[in-house]
Amino acid sequence: MTGTVIAAVWGLVTNRQVPVLVAVSDLPAYHEVTLNDLTMDTRAVLGENDYVTLPVDGRITLKNLKKGQPLLNTDLSPKIQGMVRGDLRVVGLDVSRGDVLGGALQSGDPVLVLLIERGHPPRELRAVVLSASSAGATTTNWSLVLVMNGREARNHAATLARNDVLILRNPKATVFR
């Protein structure tokens, strides 16, 4: 009898369902999430704080998400709203290991992108890191994905495309104005 009770309680604990946010349609990587993109469903508990919780406005998908897929904290960036003003644009750069501070840059880090253009003084663009990853074990190149002001990104697209940049982490900046 005791074994049956323990098995029943164990079944309830191990199959515990919690409310989760799920995508109402396929969402592309680097999409700014709104409440219209999500609905509620239930899923089995994974671990503490694994699922995304409200609010989600101002967060960006870090990978493609399928319709009905529950959102995990690793699927979304930290809140970007307020860190970058105006319309947002995602920019990908091929940079050196030094530009990502030896791999120490993480999603949500505020950075300054220093544009290096011949014949022009350096120009600073404020951005937030979405992801930084090694391009491969045999190379020193890294892929850096940033979100920045869309107008500034468009105005300096050629320099950004040439990767004529230096990345500086600004530990004092929590919100860029």
C-alpha positions in Angstrom: 0.0 0.0 0.0 2.8 2.5 0.9 4.5 1.6 -2.3 1.4 2.5 -4.3 1.0 5.9 -2.6 4.7 6.7 -3.1 4.4 5.7 -6.8 1.3 7.9 -7.2 2.9 10.9 -5.6 6.1 10.4 -7.6 4.0 10.3 -10.8 2.4 13.6 -9.9 5.7 15.3 -9.1 7.6 14.0 -12.1 4.7 14.8 -14.5 3.9 18.2 -13.1 2.7 20.6 -15.7 3.3 24.4 -15.7 2.0 27.2 -17.9 4.4 28.2 -20.6 4.6 30.7 -23.5 4.6 29.1 -26.9 5.1 30.6 -30.4 1.8 31.0 -32.3 3.7 30.7 -35.6 7.2 30.1 -36.8 9.5 32.9 -35.6 12.7 33.7 -37.4 16.0 34.2 -35.6 16.5 37.8 -34.5 12.8 38.7 -34.5 11.7 41.2 -31.9 9.1 39.4 -29.8 5.7 40.8 -28.9 2.8 39.3 -27.0 1.0 38.8 -30.4 3.7 36.2 -31.2 2.8 34.1 -28.2 0.1 32.1 -26.5 -0.1 30.1 -23.3 0.1 26.3 -23.1 1.3 23.8 -20.5 4.4 21.6 -20.5 6.2 19.4 -18.1 8.5 21.1 -15.7 12.1 21.2 -17.0 14.1 23.0 -14.4 13.9 26.1 -12.3 13.7 29.2 -14.5 14.1 27.4 -17.8 10.9 28.7 -19.5 10.5 32.4 -20.5 8.2 34.4 -18.3 6.4 37.7 -18.9 7.2 40.4 -19.9 8.7 39.5 -23.3 8.5 42.8 -25.1 11.9 44.1 -26.0 13.5 40.6 -26.3 14.8 39.1 -29.5 14.7 35.5 -30.7 18.3 34.1 -30.8 17.3 31.2 -33.2 14.4 30.0 -35.4 11.5 28.9 -33.3 8.7 26.6 -34.5 5.0 27.1 -34.1 3.9 25.6 -30.7 7.5 25.5 -29.4 7.7 26.6 -25.8 10.1 29.5 -25.3 13.2 28.9 -23.1 15.3 31.6 -21.7 18.2 30.5 -23.9 15.9 31.2 -27.0 15.6 34.9 -26.3 18.0 37.8 -25.7 17.8 39.8 -22.5 15.5 42.8 -22.8 16.9 45.2 -25.5 14.2 47.9 -25.3 15.7 50.9 -23.6 19.3 49.8 -24.4 19.1 50.9 -28.0 16.8 53.7 -29.1 14.7 53.9 -32.3 14.1 51.1 -34.8 16.4 48.1 -34.3 18.6 46.4 -36.8 20.5 43.2 -36.3 24.1 43.3 -37.6 26.5 40.4 -38.0 30.2 40.9 -38.0 33.2 38.7 -38.5 35.7 39.8 -35.8 38.8 38.6 -34.1 39.0 36.8 -30.8 40.3 40.1 -29.3 37.2 42.0 -30.5 35.0 39.6 -28.4 37.3 40.0 -25.5 38.6 36.4 -25.8 35.0 35.1 -25.8 34.0 37.1 -22.7 31.2 39.0 -24.5 27.8 37.7 -23.7 24.2 38.3 -24.9 23.0 41.5 -23.4 26.4 43.2 -23.0 26.3 46.9 -24.1 29.2 47.7 -26.4 30.5 50.6 -28.4 31.3 49.8 -32.0 34.2 52.0 -33.1 34.1 52.5 -36.9 37.6 52.9 -38.4 37.3 54.7 -41.8 40.3 56.1 -43.7 40.2 59.8 -43.9 37.4 60.1 -41.3 37.5 60.4 -37.5 36.4 57.3 -35.6 32.7 57.1 -35.1 31.0 55.3 -32.1 27.8 53.3 -32.5 26.1 52.0 -29.5 25.0 48.3 -29.7 24.0 45.3 -27.6 25.5 41.8 -28.1 23.0 39.2 -29.1 25.6 36.4 -29.5 29.3 35.8 -29.9 30.6 32.5 -31.1 33.8 31.0 -32.5 33.8 30.5 -36.2 35.6 27.2 -35.8 38.4 25.4 -33.8 41.0 26.1 -36.5 40.5 29.8 -36.9 40.7 32.9 -34.7 37.7 34.5 -36.3 34.5 35.0 -34.3 30.9 35.7 -35.4 29.4 38.6 -33.4 25.7 39.4 -33.7 24.7 42.9 -32.5 21.5 44.9 -32.3 21.8 48.6 -32.9 19.9 51.7 -34.0 18.6 50.9 -37.5 19.3 54.4 -39.0 22.9 54.4 -37.8 23.4 50.8 -39.1 22.0 51.8 -42.5 24.2 55.0 -42.6 27.3 53.0 -41.9 26.5 49.8 -43.6 29.5 49.8 -45.9 32.0 50.2 -43.0 30.2 47.5 -41.0 30.2 45.2 -44.0 34.0 45.6 -44.3 34.3 44.9 -40.6 36.5 48.0 -40.1 35.5 48.1 -36.5 36.8 47.8 -33.0 34.4 46.5 -30.3 34.6 48.1 -26.8 32.6 46.9 -23.9 31.2 49.7 -21.8 30.7 48.2 -18.3 29.2 51.5 -17.0 26.5 51.6 -19.6 23.3 49.8 -18.7 21.1 52.0 -20.9 22.3 54.0 -23.9 20.6 57.4 -24.4 
